[in-house]
Structure formats: structure tokens, C-alpha cells
Amino acid sequence: MSIVPSTLRAGTRDLPDVPPYVCFLIGCFLTPILAWVTTLVYRQILTRCTEHPLVQLAQHYDLTSVVTACAP
């Protein structure tokens, strides 16, 4: 079973039409919008999952070098 279905299921609504100027504004501010949403999601996850081993590990170990090494 794939995570993303290959075709739309019957009965699902399409995304609404967006005027070109709204697409332009979203494109201009997409990076800060995504950073804001990411911060909101991570904040909730880290608050709820304080006992998770990966959350505890991240508090004691700087993972920057691992992320940099895995980037390519």
C-alpha cells in the first residue's frame, strides 16, 4: 500500500481554484509560511513526546554534523 494514492478516489473534492495574484503571494512568502508551520508542528510534537528516546537524545547531542553528513 503506497502512502500517496496514485489516483484521486471517487468523491474527493479537488483543490479550489486560486487567483493568480494569490499564487504569486504564496510563492513570495512560501519559505516563511513553511517555517512557521514547521515550528508549530514541531513544538506540539516535542511537547507531547518528551519521553521519546529521540527527543531526549536531541536534547543532549547536537545532530548538526549528522544532518550535514547525510545531506548529499
A tleap script that builds the chain and sets N, CA, C and O, in Angstrom:
source leaprc.protein.ff14SB
mol = sequence {
  NMET SER ILE VAL PRO SER THR LEU ARG ALA
  GLY THR ARG ASP LEU PRO ASP VAL PRO PRO
  TYR VAL CYS PHE LEU ILE GLY CYS PHE LEU
  THR PRO ILE LEU ALA TRP VAL THR THR LEU
  VAL TYR ARG GLN ILE LEU THR ARG CYS THR
  GLU HIE PRO LEU VAL GLN LEU ALA GLN HIE
  TYR ASP LEU THR SER VAL VAL THR ALA CYS
  ALA CPRO
}
set mol.1.N position { 0.846 -1.180 0.000 }
set mol.1.CA position { 0.000 0.000 0.000 }
set mol.1.C position { 0.886 1.236 0.000 }
set mol.1.O position { 1.725 1.412 0.883 }
set mol.2.N position { 0.694 2.077 -0.986 }
set mol.2.CA position { 1.513 3.280 -1.061 }
set mol.2.C position { 0.988 4.354 -0.120 }
set mol.2.O position { -0.190 4.362 0.240 }
set mol.3.N position { 1.871 5.251 0.269 }
set mol.3.CA position { 1.489 6.327 1.177 }
set mol.3.C position { 0.582 7.329 0.465 }
set mol.3.O position { -0.416 7.783 1.024 }
set mol.4.N position { 0.937 7.664 -0.763 }
set mol.4.CA position { 0.143 8.603 -1.548 }
set mol.4.C position { -0.566 7.820 -2.643 }
set mol.4.O position { 0.088 7.161 -3.451 }
set mol.5.N position { -1.894 7.882 -2.681 }
set mol.5.CA position { -2.603 7.129 -3.722 }
set mol.5.C position { -2.243 7.645 -5.106 }
set mol.5.O position { -2.020 8.841 -5.294 }
set mol.6.N position { -2.188 6.733 -6.075 }
set mol.6.CA position { -1.794 7.120 -7.425 }
set mol.6.C position { -2.872 7.916 -8.141 }
set mol.6.O position { -2.553 8.720 -9.018 }
set mol.7.N position { -4.116 7.722 -7.801 }
set mol.7.CA position { -5.214 8.474 -8.414 }
set mol.7.C position { -6.141 8.978 -7.317 }
set mol.7.O position { -6.171 8.439 -6.211 }
set mol.8.N position { -6.886 10.007 -7.639 }
set mol.8.CA position { -7.860 10.514 -6.677 }
set mol.8.C position { -8.984 9.513 -6.509 }
set mol.8.O position { -9.446 8.904 -7.474 }
set mol.9.N position { -9.402 9.358 -5.313 }
set mol.9.CA position { -10.527 8.466 -5.062 }
set mol.9.C position { -11.823 9.155 -5.495 }
set mol.9.O position { -11.926 10.381 -5.471 }
set mol.10.N position { -12.782 8.368 -5.881 }
set mol.10.CA position { -14.069 8.927 -6.284 }
set mol.10.C position { -14.694 9.641 -5.097 }
set mol.10.O position { -14.684 9.129 -3.978 }
set mol.11.N position { -15.223 10.799 -5.340 }
set mol.11.CA position { -15.903 11.540 -4.286 }
set mol.11.C position { -15.025 12.545 -3.561 }
set mol.11.O position { -15.536 13.331 -2.763 }
set mol.12.N position { -13.710 12.546 -3.813 }
set mol.12.CA position { -12.868 13.544 -3.157 }
set mol.12.C position { -12.954 14.849 -3.919 }
set mol.12.O position { -13.057 14.876 -5.146 }
set mol.13.N position { -12.909 15.918 -3.165 }
set mol.13.CA position { -13.003 17.231 -3.800 }
set mol.13.C position { -11.644 17.661 -4.332 }
set mol.13.O position { -10.611 17.344 -3.742 }
set mol.14.N position { -11.646 18.376 -5.436 }
set mol.14.CA position { -10.422 18.961 -5.960 }
set mol.14.C position { -10.079 20.192 -5.142 }
set mol.14.O position { -10.920 20.737 -4.427 }
set mol.15.N position { -8.833 20.620 -5.258 }
set mol.15.CA position { -8.441 21.858 -4.602 }
set mol.15.C position { -9.166 23.027 -5.268 }
set mol.15.O position { -9.422 22.988 -6.471 }
set mol.16.N position { -9.496 24.057 -4.506 }
set mol.16.CA position { -10.201 25.194 -5.107 }
set mol.16.C position { -9.292 25.975 -6.046 }
set mol.16.O position { -8.071 25.990 -5.887 }
set mol.17.N position { -9.912 26.624 -7.027 }
set mol.17.CA position { -9.154 27.489 -7.923 }
set mol.17.C position { -8.671 28.704 -7.149 }
set mol.17.O position { -9.412 29.287 -6.358 }
set mol.18.N position { -7.431 29.074 -7.382 }
set mol.18.CA position { -6.837 30.212 -6.690 }
set mol.18.C position { -6.458 31.255 -7.738 }
set mol.18.O position { -5.843 30.926 -8.752 }
set mol.19.N position { -6.826 32.514 -7.492 }
set mol.19.CA position { -6.468 33.562 -8.447 }
set mol.19.C position { -4.949 33.686 -8.586 }
set mol.19.O position { -4.217 33.391 -7.640 }
set mol.20.N position { -4.471 34.116 -9.748 }
set mol.20.CA position { -3.025 34.219 -9.983 }
set mol.20.C position { -2.288 35.090 -8.956 }
set mol.20.O position { -1.167 34.760 -8.570 }
set mol.21.N position { -2.894 36.187 -8.512 }
set mol.21.CA position { -2.192 37.048 -7.557 }
set mol.21.C position { -2.017 36.361 -6.210 }
set mol.21.O position { -1.040 36.623 -5.507 }
set mol.22.N position { -2.954 35.482 -5.837 }
set mol.22.CA position { -2.811 34.723 -4.591 }
set mol.22.C position { -1.681 33.697 -4.748 }
set mol.22.O position { -0.891 33.500 -3.825 }
set mol.23.N position { -1.604 33.049 -5.906 }
set mol.23.CA position { -0.496 32.131 -6.169 }
set mol.23.C position { 0.840 32.864 -6.084 }
set mol.23.O position { 1.810 32.328 -5.548 }
set mol.24.N position { 0.894 34.087 -6.612 }
set mol.24.CA position { 2.115 34.891 -6.554 }
set mol.24.C position { 2.487 35.207 -5.113 }
set mol.24.O position { 3.651 35.081 -4.731 }
set mol.25.N position { 1.499 35.621 -4.299 }
set mol.25.CA position { 1.777 35.942 -2.903 }
set mol.25.C position { 2.234 34.710 -2.124 }
set mol.25.O position { 3.157 34.792 -1.314 }
set mol.26.N position { 1.594 33.578 -2.367 }
set mol.26.CA position { 2.007 32.350 -1.703 }
set mol.26.C position { 3.435 31.997 -2.109 }
set mol.26.O position { 4.241 31.594 -1.270 }
set mol.27.N position { 3.743 32.148 -3.380 }
set mol.27.CA position { 5.103 31.869 -3.856 }
set mol.27.C position { 6.135 32.782 -3.234 }
set mol.27.O position { 7.238 32.340 -2.913 }
set mol.28.N position { 5.798 34.047 -3.058 }
set mol.28.CA position { 6.730 35.007 -2.456 }
set mol.28.C position { 6.998 34.699 -0.986 }
set mol.28.O position { 8.116 34.887 -0.504 }
set mol.29.N position { 5.991 34.233 -0.283 }
set mol.29.CA position { 6.111 34.020 1.158 }
set mol.29.C position { 6.095 32.544 1.547 }
set mol.29.O position { 5.837 32.218 2.706 }
set mol.30.N position { 6.365 31.648 0.599 }
set mol.30.CA position { 6.288 30.224 0.893 }
set mol.30.C position { 7.311 29.790 1.942 }
set mol.30.O position { 6.980 29.003 2.829 }
set mol.31.N position { 8.528 30.278 1.859 }
set mol.31.CA position { 9.562 29.878 2.816 }
set mol.31.C position { 9.190 30.254 4.245 }
set mol.31.O position { 9.262 29.392 5.121 }
set mol.32.N position { 8.791 31.507 4.531 }
set mol.32.CA position { 8.410 31.808 5.911 }
set mol.32.C position { 7.131 31.100 6.355 }
set mol.32.O position { 6.987 30.770 7.532 }
set mol.33.N position { 6.204 30.862 5.429 }
set mol.33.CA position { 4.977 30.134 5.783 }
set mol.33.C position { 5.328 28.710 6.202 }
set mol.33.O position { 4.833 28.231 7.222 }
set mol.34.N position { 6.172 28.028 5.432 }
set mol.34.CA position { 6.563 26.663 5.763 }
set mol.34.C position { 7.363 26.608 7.064 }
set mol.34.O position { 7.199 25.674 7.848 }
set mol.35.N position { 8.226 27.599 7.302 }
set mol.35.CA position { 8.985 27.642 8.556 }
set mol.35.C position { 8.040 27.819 9.741 }
set mol.35.O position { 8.236 27.200 10.787 }
set mol.36.N position { 7.023 28.655 9.587 }
set mol.36.CA position { 6.048 28.882 10.650 }
set mol.36.C position { 5.259 27.613 10.955 }
set mol.36.O position { 5.087 27.248 12.118 }
set mol.37.N position { 4.778 26.938 9.902 }
set mol.37.CA position { 4.014 25.700 10.089 }
set mol.37.C position { 4.901 24.621 10.714 }
set mol.37.O position { 4.463 23.901 11.611 }
set mol.38.N position { 6.132 24.511 10.249 }
set mol.38.CA position { 7.062 23.532 10.804 }
set mol.38.C position { 7.289 23.772 12.289 }
set mol.38.O position { 7.302 22.829 13.080 }
set mol.39.N position { 7.468 25.029 12.668 }
set mol.39.CA position { 7.669 25.361 14.078 }
set mol.39.C position { 6.451 24.977 14.904 }
set mol.39.O position { 6.595 24.420 15.992 }
set mol.40.N position { 5.261 25.265 14.405 }
set mol.40.CA position { 4.045 24.897 15.131 }
set mol.40.C position { 3.936 23.379 15.321 }
set mol.40.O position { 3.613 22.906 16.411 }
set mol.41.N position { 4.205 22.632 14.264 }
set mol.41.CA position { 4.092 21.179 14.340 }
set mol.41.C position { 5.149 20.605 15.275 }
set mol.41.O position { 4.834 19.789 16.141 }
set mol.42.N position { 6.405 21.027 15.104 }
set mol.42.CA position { 7.478 20.511 15.960 }
set mol.42.C position { 7.247 20.862 17.423 }
set mol.42.O position { 7.510 20.044 18.304 }
set mol.43.N position { 6.767 22.048 17.686 }
set mol.43.CA position { 6.521 22.457 19.067 }
set mol.43.C position { 5.496 21.535 19.728 }
set mol.43.O position { 5.676 21.124 20.875 }
set mol.44.N position { 4.424 21.210 19.006 }
set mol.44.CA position { 3.411 20.313 19.567 }
set mol.44.C position { 3.951 18.903 19.757 }
set mol.44.O position { 3.691 18.269 20.780 }
set mol.45.N position { 4.700 18.414 18.778 }
set mol.45.CA position { 5.249 17.060 18.887 }
set mol.45.C position { 6.240 16.968 20.037 }
set mol.45.O position { 6.187 16.023 20.824 }
set mol.46.N position { 7.141 17.935 20.144 }
set mol.46.CA position { 8.148 17.889 21.199 }
set mol.46.C position { 7.534 18.064 22.577 }
set mol.46.O position { 8.064 17.544 23.559 }
set mol.47.N position { 6.421 18.790 22.668 }
set mol.47.CA position { 5.741 18.952 23.948 }
set mol.47.C position { 5.053 17.652 24.358 }
set mol.47.O position { 5.069 17.285 25.533 }
set mol.48.N position { 4.456 16.965 23.407 }
set mol.48.CA position { 3.717 15.729 23.713 }
set mol.48.C position { 4.620 14.522 23.907 }
set mol.48.O position { 4.267 13.601 24.643 }
set mol.49.N position { 5.765 14.512 23.266 }
set mol.49.CA position { 6.605 13.310 23.241 }
set mol.49.C position { 7.925 13.520 23.972 }
set mol.49.O position { 8.972 13.101 23.477 }
set mol.50.N position { 7.899 14.155 25.128 }
set mol.50.CA position { 9.137 14.467 25.843 }
set mol.50.C position { 9.888 13.218 26.301 }
set mol.50.O position { 11.100 13.274 26.509 }
set mol.51.N position { 9.198 12.106 26.458 }
set mol.51.CA position { 9.837 10.871 26.930 }
set mol.51.C position { 10.389 10.007 25.790 }
set mol.51.O position { 11.035 8.990 26.044 }
set mol.52.N position { 10.139 10.402 24.545 }
set mol.52.CA position { 10.614 9.602 23.419 }
set mol.52.C position { 12.148 9.635 23.381 }
set mol.52.O position { 12.744 10.693 23.582 }
set mol.53.N position { 12.789 8.494 23.127 }
set mol.53.CA position { 14.259 8.446 23.134 }
set mol.53.C position { 14.927 9.408 22.155 }
set mol.53.O position { 15.976 9.968 22.472 }
set mol.54.N position { 14.347 9.611 20.982 }
set mol.54.CA position { 14.956 10.531 20.018 }
set mol.54.C position { 14.867 11.979 20.482 }
set mol.54.O position { 15.779 12.767 20.228 }
set mol.55.N position { 13.790 12.335 21.153 }
set mol.55.CA position { 13.650 13.684 21.693 }
set mol.55.C position { 14.665 13.891 22.806 }
set mol.55.O position { 15.294 14.946 22.880 }
set mol.56.N position { 14.830 12.907 23.665 }
set mol.56.CA position { 15.805 13.018 24.746 }
set mol.56.C position { 17.229 13.058 24.204 }
set mol.56.O position { 18.063 13.801 24.722 }
set mol.57.N position { 17.518 12.274 23.175 }
set mol.57.CA position { 18.843 12.281 22.563 }
set mol.57.C position { 19.156 13.648 21.966 }
set mol.57.O position { 20.273 14.146 22.107 }
set mol.58.N position { 18.185 14.252 21.305 }
set mol.58.CA position { 18.396 15.563 20.674 }
set mol.58.C position { 18.679 16.651 21.708 }
set mol.58.O position { 19.314 17.655 21.384 }
set mol.59.N position { 18.222 16.470 22.938 }
set mol.59.CA position { 18.483 17.461 23.978 }
set mol.59.C position { 19.914 17.383 24.488 }
set mol.59.O position { 20.423 18.356 25.043 }
set mol.60.N position { 20.571 16.238 24.308 }
set mol.60.CA position { 21.920 16.051 24.851 }
set mol.60.C position { 23.003 15.945 23.787 }
set mol.60.O position { 24.189 15.966 24.116 }
set mol.61.N position { 22.628 15.833 22.539 }
set mol.61.CA position { 23.600 15.630 21.476 }
set mol.61.C position { 23.244 16.530 20.303 }
set mol.61.O position { 22.095 16.552 19.863 }
set mol.62.N position { 24.212 17.266 19.798 }
set mol.62.CA position { 23.994 18.147 18.645 }
set mol.62.C position { 24.061 17.321 17.367 }
set mol.62.O position { 25.118 16.797 17.017 }
set mol.63.N position { 22.940 17.206 16.674 }
set mol.63.CA position { 22.840 16.376 15.481 }
set mol.63.C position { 23.211 17.101 14.197 }
set mol.63.O position { 23.021 16.556 13.110 }
set mol.64.N position { 23.737 18.317 14.299 }
set mol.64.CA position { 24.066 19.111 13.109 }
set mol.64.C position { 25.068 18.381 12.211 }
set mol.64.O position { 24.915 18.375 10.990 }
set mol.65.N position { 26.083 17.773 12.805 }
set mol.65.CA position { 27.095 17.091 11.994 }
set mol.65.C position { 26.490 15.875 11.259 }
set mol.65.O position { 26.877 15.580 10.128 }
set mol.66.N position { 25.563 15.191 11.891 }
set mol.66.CA position { 24.916 14.036 11.262 }
set mol.66.C position { 24.035 14.506 10.098 }
set mol.66.O position { 24.046 13.907 9.022 }
set mol.67.N position { 23.285 15.564 10.320 }
set mol.67.CA position { 22.419 16.101 9.262 }
set mol.67.C position { 23.263 16.576 8.089 }
set mol.67.O position { 22.902 16.343 6.935 }
set mol.68.N position { 24.387 17.244 8.368 }
set mol.68.CA position { 25.276 17.716 7.311 }
set mol.68.C position { 25.873 16.550 6.534 }
set mol.68.O position { 25.962 16.600 5.307 }
set mol.69.N position { 26.277 15.513 7.235 }
set mol.69.CA position { 26.877 14.346 6.571 }
set mol.69.C position { 25.861 13.606 5.703 }
set mol.69.O position { 26.225 13.034 4.676 }
set mol.70.N position { 24.614 13.613 6.101 }
set mol.70.CA position { 23.575 12.893 5.344 }
set mol.70.C position { 22.920 13.750 4.261 }
set mol.70.O position { 22.099 13.245 3.496 }
set mol.71.N position { 23.261 15.018 4.182 }
set mol.71.CA position { 22.607 15.931 3.230 }
set mol.71.C position { 22.754 15.500 1.774 }
set mol.71.O position { 21.767 15.543 1.040 }
set mol.72.N position { 23.947 15.085 1.317 }
set mol.72.CA position { 24.057 14.695 -0.094 }
set mol.72.C position { 23.257 13.455 -0.392 }
set mol.72.O position { 23.239 12.991 -1.532 }
savepdb mol mol.pdb
quit
